[in-house]
């Protein structure tokens, strides 16, 4: 999705670190489920808040595996330059279907 040469850092974290990063970089204080940061051309970082993903999965009636997969793919598409919207959601669903995680 991002290419073989892309250097991706994935940080699996909880509420406190996700919130701290959100405050520092976005000036928002809520617990985010995923944050994506392009660092340099061909390099980026994703923070995936596993605790928030677990809570959301339960609320949504989906497996934790499905929720985490969606959030990871969502973060990748942000690094690719897509914004929220119908196009992004359709692309996310295509990827999830490919791996049987829709």
C-alpha positions as CSV (number, residue, x, y, z in Angstrom):
1,X,0.0,0.0,0.0
2,X,2.8,2.4,0.9
3,X,5.5,0.6,-1.1
4,X,8.3,-1.7,-0.3
5,X,10.7,1.0,0.5
6,X,8.4,2.8,2.9
7,X,9.8,2.9,6.5
8,X,6.8,2.5,8.9
9,X,7.0,2.6,12.6
10,X,3.9,1.0,14.4
11,X,3.5,1.8,18.1
12,X,0.9,-0.2,20.0
13,X,-0.1,1.9,22.9
14,X,-2.8,2.5,25.5
15,X,-4.9,5.5,26.4
16,X,-2.3,7.6,28.2
17,X,0.4,7.6,25.5
18,X,-2.2,8.1,22.8
19,X,-3.7,11.0,24.6
20,X,-0.3,12.6,25.3
21,X,0.7,12.4,21.6
22,X,-2.7,13.8,20.7
23,X,-2.3,16.8,23.0
24,X,1.3,17.4,21.9
25,X,0.8,17.2,18.2
26,X,-2.9,18.0,17.6
27,X,-3.8,20.1,20.7
28,X,-6.7,17.7,21.4
29,X,-7.1,16.0,24.7
30,X,-9.4,13.0,24.0
31,X,-8.1,9.4,23.7
32,X,-7.7,8.7,20.0
33,X,-8.0,5.2,18.5
34,X,-5.3,5.8,15.9
35,X,-2.9,8.6,15.0
36,X,-0.7,8.8,11.8
37,X,2.2,11.0,11.3
38,X,4.2,11.3,8.1
39,X,7.8,12.0,9.2
40,X,9.7,12.3,6.0
41,X,9.1,11.3,2.4
42,X,8.8,7.5,2.5
43,X,8.7,7.4,6.3
44,X,5.8,7.6,8.8
45,X,4.5,6.5,12.2
46,X,1.2,5.1,13.4
47,X,0.1,5.0,17.0
48,X,-2.6,2.4,17.5
49,X,-4.4,2.7,20.9
50,X,-5.2,-0.9,21.6
51,X,-7.4,-0.1,24.7
52,X,-9.6,2.2,22.7
53,X,-9.9,-0.3,19.9
54,X,-11.0,-3.0,22.4
55,X,-13.7,-0.7,23.8
56,X,-14.9,0.3,20.3
57,X,-15.0,-3.3,19.1
58,X,-17.3,-4.2,22.0
59,X,-19.5,-1.2,21.4
60,X,-19.7,-2.0,17.7
61,X,-20.2,-5.7,18.0
62,X,-17.2,-6.6,16.0
63,X,-14.1,-8.6,16.9
64,X,-11.1,-6.8,18.3
65,X,-9.1,-8.2,15.4
66,X,-11.5,-6.6,12.9
67,X,-11.4,-3.3,14.7
68,X,-7.6,-3.2,15.0
69,X,-7.3,-4.2,11.3
70,X,-9.6,-1.3,10.3
71,X,-7.7,1.2,12.4
72,X,-4.3,0.1,11.0
73,X,-5.6,0.3,7.4
74,X,-7.1,3.7,8.3
75,X,-3.8,4.9,9.5
76,X,-2.0,3.6,6.4
77,X,-4.4,5.5,4.2
78,X,-3.8,8.7,6.1
79,X,-0.1,8.2,5.5
80,X,-0.9,7.7,1.9
81,X,-2.5,11.2,1.9
82,X,-6.2,10.3,2.0
83,X,-8.7,12.2,4.1
84,X,-11.9,11.0,5.8
85,X,-14.8,10.4,3.5
86,X,-16.5,7.9,1.2
87,X,-13.4,7.3,-1.0
88,X,-11.3,6.4,2.0
89,X,-14.0,4.2,3.5
90,X,-14.4,2.3,0.2
91,X,-10.7,1.8,-0.1
92,X,-10.5,0.6,3.5
93,X,-13.2,-2.0,2.9
94,X,-11.5,-3.3,-0.3
95,X,-8.3,-4.0,1.7
96,X,-10.2,-5.5,4.6
97,X,-12.2,-7.8,2.2
98,X,-9.0,-8.9,0.6
99,X,-7.8,-10.2,4.0
100,X,-11.2,-11.5,5.1
101,X,-11.5,-8.9,7.9
102,X,-14.5,-6.8,6.7
